[in-house]
Amino acid sequence: MRKKTFYRYNPATLTYERVYPTAKERFWGAFRHSISGITVGIVAYALYTFYFDTPSDKIMKREIDIITSQNKLLSKRLDKALDVMGNIEERDDNLYRVILQSDPSRNSEQTTILNESRYDEINGLSNEKLIKSTAKKMDLLSKQIYLQSRSFDDLVQLLGKREDRLLCTPAIQPILNRDLKLLSSGFGVRVDPIYHTAKMHSGMDFTARIGTPIYATGNGRVQQAGWDSGYGNAVLINHGFGYQTKYAHMSKIKTHAGQMVKRGEVIGYVGSTGKSTAPHLHYEVHVNGRPVNPALYYFLDLSPKDYDRMIQLAETRGQIFD
């Protein structure tokens, strides 16, 4: 492109004379053009970056999306892990320690609020709320695992000291019921099948065919064996340590008063004697003379999953036969 040529009219000579800019004028002209070009370039770049992502921006956004997704997934997994830990703690306090007659494991450490200052460095980050929540869950889970591990160490020591108690503690179902389909009624207030009135059902009923074997649920001495009014043919075992179990409506008794029995030993067979409307076994557990929910005493022959299912079934099923 040719440079522009400028002329100025000279009235004295009545001619156009060529004008040559000075060095200063040429400098300022070039400077103005440069500033204009730079300004236009900056504005164009700003507009481009505002409406369009650069390759590096796209990579960074993708990485942020991946990290956010991973944090959300981790948060959900932590929620499930915390639920599992809560169930373990509940079972520790309400089952294992009840059986071992020990105080609950929870203490002030387990209710301590996490120190919020630990998470100050997260403030201002993108997805601050999600990251902080995940970090808190991780710390809480680590703390609960530590405390539960220490609690289990205590239980191991208690077990070592109370082996005899464990052998005598009722710990299995009184009949073979691996699929849990034989349970017909749990512990609690139920409708009497004969009088049709609400009454306290002090045990659990298992439906089974006449002649199905009945097992002692813990080591002990047979305290009573024979006819027992509404219970029909029944056996009462004294396990010591405050535990007694009762097995009712038997068709046949295979033990006698004063006999020592061991857990899993056959003591009789399912029947429908006494105040009974169908063949079944009525089973009771007494602690220090008071009936308690037998569903709490099946921990040796049920997996944790089946144990939880048994508890649910015991609470919802209400068909009694005595």
C-alpha positions in Angstrom: 0.0 0.0 0.0 1.4 3.4 -1.1 2.0 6.1 1.5 -0.3 9.1 1.3 1.2 12.2 -0.1 0.0 15.6 1.2 0.1 19.0 -0.6 -0.4 22.6 0.5 -1.6 25.4 -1.8 0.8 28.4 -2.0 -1.1 31.6 -2.9 2.1 33.4 -3.6 3.1 31.0 -6.4 -0.4 29.8 -7.2 0.9 26.2 -6.9 0.5 23.1 -4.7 3.6 22.4 -2.8 4.3 19.0 -1.3 4.3 18.8 2.5 6.9 16.7 4.3 5.9 15.9 7.9 8.5 16.5 10.6 10.0 13.7 12.6 7.9 14.8 15.6 4.7 14.6 13.5 5.7 11.2 12.1 6.4 9.9 15.6 3.0 11.0 17.1 1.2 9.7 14.1 2.8 6.3 14.5 2.1 6.4 18.3 -1.6 7.2 17.7 -1.9 4.3 15.3 -0.2 1.9 17.7 -2.3 2.9 20.6 -5.5 2.5 18.5 -4.4 -0.9 17.4 -3.5 -2.1 20.9 -6.8 -0.8 22.2 -8.8 -2.5 19.5 -6.8 -5.7 20.2 -7.4 -5.6 23.9 -11.1 -5.0 23.4 -11.4 -7.7 20.9 -9.5 -10.2 23.1 -11.7 -9.3 26.1 -14.9 -9.8 24.1 -13.6 -13.1 22.8 -12.6 -14.4 26.2 -16.0 -13.2 27.7 -18.1 -15.1 25.1 -15.7 -18.0 24.2 -13.5 -20.3 26.4 -9.9 -20.6 25.5 -8.5 -24.1 25.2 -6.9 -23.8 28.7 -10.2 -22.6 30.1 -12.0 -25.6 28.7 -9.4 -28.0 30.2 -9.7 -26.3 33.6 -13.5 -26.3 33.6 -13.5 -30.0 32.7 -11.1 -30.7 35.5 -13.3 -28.7 37.9 -16.4 -30.7 36.8 -14.6 -34.0 37.3 -13.4 -33.0 40.8 -16.9 -31.8 41.7 -18.5 -35.0 40.5 -15.9 -37.0 42.5 -16.6 -34.9 45.6 -20.4 -35.5 45.3 -19.8 -39.3 44.9 -17.4 -39.3 47.9 -20.0 -37.4 50.0 -22.7 -40.0 49.2 -20.3 -42.9 50.1 -19.4 -41.2 53.3 -23.1 -40.8 54.2 -23.6 -44.6 53.7 -20.4 -45.3 55.8 -21.7 -43.0 58.6 -25.0 -44.9 58.5 -23.2 -48.2 58.8 -21.1 -46.8 61.7 -24.3 -45.6 63.4 -25.8 -49.1 63.1 -22.6 -50.7 64.5 -22.6 -48.2 67.5 -26.3 -48.9 68.2 -25.7 -52.7 68.1 -22.7 -52.3 70.3 -24.7 -50.4 73.0 -28.1 -52.2 72.7 -27.0 -55.7 72.0 -23.4 -56.7 72.7 -23.1 -54.6 75.9 -26.6 -55.6 77.0 -25.7 -59.2 76.7 -22.4 -58.7 78.5 -24.2 -56.5 81.1 -21.8 -53.6 80.5 -22.4 -49.9 80.4 -22.9 -48.2 76.9 -19.8 -47.2 75.1 -20.9 -43.7 74.1 -19.2 -40.9 76.0 -18.5 -37.2 75.7 -15.9 -37.8 73.0 -18.5 -39.1 70.6 -20.7 -36.0 71.0 -17.9 -33.4 70.7 -18.6 -30.9 67.9 -15.9 -30.7 65.3 -13.6 -27.7 65.4 -14.7 -25.3 62.6 -11.4 -23.5 62.5 -9.9 -26.7 60.9 -11.8 -25.8 57.7 -10.8 -22.1 57.4 -8.4 -22.8 54.5 -11.4 -24.1 52.4 -13.1 -20.7 52.7 -13.3 -18.9 49.3 -12.7 -22.0 47.2 -15.1 -22.9 44.4 -17.7 -25.5 45.7 -16.7 -24.4 49.2 -19.9 -25.8 50.8 -19.5 -29.2 49.2 -15.8 -29.5 49.9 -16.2 -28.4 53.5 -19.1 -30.8 54.0 -17.1 -33.7 52.6 -14.1 -32.9 54.8 -16.3 -32.8 57.9 -17.8 -36.2 57.1 -14.3 -37.6 56.6 -13.2 -36.3 60.0 -16.4 -37.6 61.7 -16.0 -41.0 60.2 -12.4 -41.3 61.2 -13.3 -40.3 64.7 -16.1 -42.8 64.9 -13.9 -45.6 63.6 -11.3 -44.8 66.2 -13.8 -44.8 69.1 -15.6 -47.9 67.8 -12.3 -49.8 67.5 -11.5 -48.8 71.1 -15.0 -50.0 72.2 -14.4 -53.4 70.5 -11.1 -53.7 72.3 -13.1 -53.3 75.5 -15.6 -56.0 74.4 -12.8 -58.4 73.6 -11.6 -58.0 77.2 -15.1 -58.5 78.5 -15.5 -61.6 76.4 -12.3 -63.1 77.8 -13.6 -62.6 81.4 -17.1 -63.8 80.7 -16.8 -66.9 78.6 -19.0 -68.9 80.9 -21.7 -66.2 80.7 -21.6 -66.3 76.9 -22.0 -70.1 76.9 -25.1 -69.7 79.1 -26.6 -66.7 77.4 -29.5 -67.5 75.0 -28.0 -66.8 71.6 -29.7 -68.9 68.9 -33.2 -69.5 67.6 -35.0 -72.3 69.3 -35.9 -74.0 66.0 -34.2 -74.2 62.6 -35.3 -71.0 60.9 -32.5 -69.9 58.6 -34.8 -68.2 56.0 -36.8 -66.5 58.8 -40.1 -67.7 57.3 -41.3 -69.5 60.4 -41.7 -66.4 62.6 -45.4 -65.6 63.1 -45.5 -63.2 66.0 -43.1 -61.0 67.8 -42.8 -59.6 71.3 -45.3 -57.0 72.4 -49.0 -56.2 72.6 -51.0 -58.5 70.3 -54.7 -59.6 69.8 -55.5 -62.8 71.6 -56.7 -65.4 69.0 -59.3 -66.9 71.4 -60.6 -63.9 73.4 -59.9 -61.3 70.6 -58.7 -58.8 73.1 -55.3 -56.9 73.2 -52.8 -58.6 75.5 -49.1 -58.6 76.1 -47.4 -61.4 74.2 -44.3 -62.1 76.3 -42.4 -64.1 73.7 -42.2 -65.0 70.0 -44.2 -67.6 68.1 -42.7 -69.8 65.4 -45.0 -71.8 63.2 -43.6 -75.3 62.3 -44.9 -78.8 61.7 -45.6 -81.1 64.7 -42.4 -83.0 65.5 -40.0 -80.2 64.5 -37.0 -80.4 66.9 -36.7 -77.6 69.5 -33.2 -76.6 70.7 -31.9 -75.2 74.0 -30.6 -71.7 73.2 -27.9 -71.7 75.8 -26.2 -73.9 78.4 -28.2 -74.3 81.6 -30.1 -76.6 83.9 -33.7 -77.7 83.3 -35.8 -76.1 86.0 -39.2 -77.4 84.9 -40.3 -80.0 82.3 -43.9 -81.1 82.0 -47.5 -79.8 81.8 -47.9 -76.0 82.5 -51.5 -75.0 82.2 -52.0 -72.7 79.1 -48.4 -73.4 78.0 -49.2 -77.1 77.5 -46.1 -79.3 77.5 -43.4 -76.8 78.4 -39.7 -76.7 79.4 -38.1 -73.9 81.6 -34.3 -73.7 81.5 -32.3 -71.7 84.1 -29.1 -70.5 82.4 -27.7 -68.7 85.4 -26.5 -65.1 85.3 -30.2 -64.0 85.5 -31.3 -65.7 82.2 -34.2 -68.1 81.8 -35.8 -69.5 78.6 -39.2 -71.1 78.2 -40.4 -73.4 75.4 -44.2 -74.1 75.2 -46.9 -76.1 73.4 -44.5 -79.1 72.8 -45.9 -82.3 71.4 -43.1 -84.2 73.3 -40.6 -83.3 75.9 -37.1 -84.8 75.6 -35.5 -83.7 78.9 -36.4 -83.7 82.6 -36.1 -81.3 85.6 -32.5 -81.1 87.0 -30.9 -82.1 83.7 -27.9 -80.1 82.4 -28.3 -79.1 78.7 -26.1 -77.4 76.2 -26.8 -74.9 73.5 -28.1 -76.7 70.4 -29.3 -79.8 72.3 -32.8 -81.1 71.4 -35.1 -80.7 74.4 -38.4 -81.5 72.7 -40.6 -81.2 69.6 -43.1 -78.7 68.3 -46.8 -79.4 69.0 -50.1 -77.7 69.8 -50.7 -78.5 73.4 -52.3 -76.2 76.0 -53.9 -72.9 74.9 -52.9 -73.2 71.3 -54.8 -72.8 68.0 -52.2 -74.3 65.7 -48.9 -76.1 65.8 -46.2 -73.7 66.8 -43.5 -73.0 69.4 -43.9 -70.2 71.9 -40.5 -69.1 73.1 -39.7 -66.7 75.9 -36.5 -65.1 77.3 -36.5 -63.8 80.9 -33.7 -61.6 82.4 -33.8 -61.2 86.1 -37.3 -62.5 86.2 -38.7 -60.2 83.6 -39.7 -61.1 80.0 -37.6 -59.4 77.3 -37.7 -59.4 73.5 -36.2 -62.8 72.4 -35.3 -61.2 69.0 -32.3 -59.6 70.8 -30.8 -63.0 71.5 -30.3 -64.6 68.1 -26.9 -63.1 67.4 -24.9 -66.4 67.0 -26.8 -68.0 64.2 -27.8 -64.9 62.2 -25.7 -62.6 59.9 -25.9 -58.9 60.7 -28.2 -58.5 57.7 -30.5 -61.3 58.8 -30.4 -60.1 62.3 -31.7 -56.7 61.2 -34.4 -58.4 59.2 -35.4 -60.5 62.1 -35.8 -57.4 64.3 -38.1 -55.8 61.6 -40.1 -59.0 61.2 -40.6 -59.3 65.0 -41.9 -55.8 65.2 -44.4 -56.1 62.3 -45.8 -59.7 62.5 -48.7 -60.1 64.9 -50.3 -63.5 64.2 -50.2 -65.4 67.6 -51.5 -68.9 68.2 -51.8 -68.9 72.0 
